[in-house]
């Protein structure tokens, strides 16, 4: 996930770099409201948003993105199965 101050154009540029560098972006996510315990509202809770992309990346690309954590990248998560209760 990118930090909320990163523009959609910047995210698309990073996605293009992944594709041109041997990786594969499988999905780009714009600003998406995240359901909180009490509500789902991007307007009421701007902190409950995320933006980024899903990709298959090379080890070198992973290291590049890891070096950006804390700067423009909020978090990097491995692909995994998500379940609900």
N, C-alpha and C positions, 0 to 999 in steps of 0.2 A: 504494500500500500504506500502511496505517496502522501506526503503531508498535504494539508488542505490549501497551502499557498502555492502549490505547483499547478500550473495551467494545463488545460487539456492539450494544448499544442505541444507543451514540453513532454507530456506523457506519450503522445503520438510519436514524437521524435525519438524518445528512448525505445519505444516499441519498434520503430523502423531500424534502429541500431541493432536491436536483438536479431531481427530478421536478416539483416545484411551481414551479421557477424557469425552466422552458423546456428543461431537459435530459431525458435518458431513461436511467435505470439499466437495463442489460440483464442484469446478473448480480451477485449479492452473494456474496462468498466469505467463509466463516467462517474459523476457524483451520485452515489446511491444512498438513500436513507437506510439506516440500520435500525431494526426493531429493538427498542429498549423495553425494560420491564413494564413501563406504564403507557407507552405510546409509540407511534410511528409517525414522526413529523420532522422533515428536514428544516422546515421553517422555525419550529419551536426549539429545536435542538441541533444547531449547526455542528456540534461536536460529534453527532451520531452519523457522520458521513464518511464514506471512503471512496477512493479512486485509485485505479491502477490497472494492471493487466495480469493475465495468466499466461505463462509461457514455459516452453521447454528450452532451457538455456545450457550453455556450455559451462564447464568449471571456471573458465576465465571470466565469463560474463557474471557468474555468481559472485566471484571475488570483487569485480567492479561494483556491482550493486551493493554488496556488503560494505564496501568502503564509503558508500553514500548514506548509510544508515545514520540517523541523527541529524543529517543535513536536509536532504529533500525526501528521503525515504523513511517512512514511519516504521514499517516492518516488512519482513520477507517470510513467507510461509511455504513449506513444502506442500505439494499436492497431497491431498488426503481425502478420505471419505468423511462426509459430514452427515450426522444423523440428528434427528429430533426425538424428543421423548414422547 
